[in-house]
Amino acid sequence: MRLLVPSPPRAAADEAVFPGPMPLVARAWRQLAGRVSLLFAAGLPGLAACGPVLGDVDVETQALQGASGAEPSRGAGAVASGSVRGSAPGSGAIGGVEGFCDPGAVRCEGAALQLCSPDGARWITTAICGSPTLCSPYPPSCVPPACALDELSCEAGELRVCNANRDGWASLAQCASAAHCVPSSRQCLVAPCSAGELSCNQSELQRCADDRLGWVPLDRCGSQQLCQLALSSGSSECAAPACEAGERRCVEGRLELCNEGRTGFETIEECVTPALCRLGLQSGATCEAPACELGEYACLDAVLGQCNADRSGFEAVQGCDSAALCEPLAGSCLPPACEPGERRCSGADLERCNTQRTGFELEERCASAALCRAVGGSPGCEEPACSPGQAECRNRRTLRRCNADLTGFEEVRCGRRCNEDADPPVCSSSLLDVLLR
């Protein structure tokens, strides 16, 4: 039986491919699970405009939840209904100083787009943009670069190079004509291009016109690198892309991303387990953080769970008699102290087994220990047969008085006589009478 964290969908082979653009802040957004989403909605007006950035992220609570929907927690403490308790060989706590940043805040640190973690203890890098200029905290996104570093292009005979910020072009030279500008030459040609000659201008595959006065477009490639592949093979058609822009996949626990030229995949992160890589793909971000440590136990109400081999959640290993008897530190269920409905007498106190079966609790306080009945057809406190201090004269020389247990009367032989005029009645003057008073 699966417990606490739903299992990710399994790919048919070791390699699972999830095409489509990558949402930039999806992972951290999903970790906030509703807590920071409200903060964003209040603090970032116009968040709806971030749809293309965040992608279609289905925010789900992947963490452990009990019947009451309580937020999971681990560590020692009182157990409430629906709570989760646990203990790991390592604490598993997020390091950092509490309150280091405002949960849900977004910033650019150089080219890194970062989101503050749910506990405010650290900044989570959600994407590395092409340059610091291309990093935008509001709306949170990486602006697509206009060109690749050191890329050259031609525009109306002008030879240009991609600027350092990758958001535009810097002029290198003005050639004699468009036919004298070939990006791959890195300088203006002395003579115009040869008829039929192939060239790449950014992602456009082009051919020198028959009159050698300019270039004729042949095909628009998926990237400048795909155009170069066609050029190197002498083909008049663009090379087919190996992957979609932003496409990610998992290969044996490696999270791979389609490279900028779309010529293949490159590893961006080594995940702890293949399952955590697949969970990262589902959220549209990087590797999912482990939900637990190997050998760690946690309790969901009365169910004891152990961290699974994927470290993506817990699997049920034992059902305890109550939530309080589930002990994650020991990794076992404690034996119950009593049976449901069981009663006992502790002096004059009638006690009953508590709902968690960890011990007894007071149900009723009897007038005396002898009047407490824990077993039999009707457990409870019996009515006293008499009141403390109650007495009467049975005859002239016999005094009847209520015993210490209040279960009946005991008789005392008076030395002289029983004085029924006293309140309460007592034996008349004698040494014994004085002592009995």
Buried (B, 14 or more C-beta within 10 A) or exposed (E): EEBBBEBBEEBEEEEBBBEBBBBBBBBBBBBBBEEBBEBBEEEBEEBEEBEEBBBEBEBEEBBBBBEEEBBBEBEEEEBEEBBBBBBBEEEBEEEBEEEEBEBBBBBBEEBBBBBBBBBBBBBBEBBEBBBEBBBBBBBBBBBEBBBBEEBBBBEEBBBBBBBEEBBEBEEBBEBEBBBBBBBEBEEBBEEBBEEEBBBBBBBBBBBBBEEBEBBEEBBEBBBBBBBBBBBEEEBEEBBEBBBBBBBBBBBEBBBBBBBBBBBEBEEBBEBBBBBBBBBBBBBBBBBBBBBBBBEBBBBBBBBBBBBBEBBBBBBBBBEBBBBBBBBBEEBBBBEBBBEEEBBBBEEBBBBBBBEBBBEBEEBBEBBBEBBBBBEEEEBBBBEBBBEEEBBBBBEEBBBBBBBEBBBEBEEBEBBEBBBBEEEBBBBBEEEBBEEBE
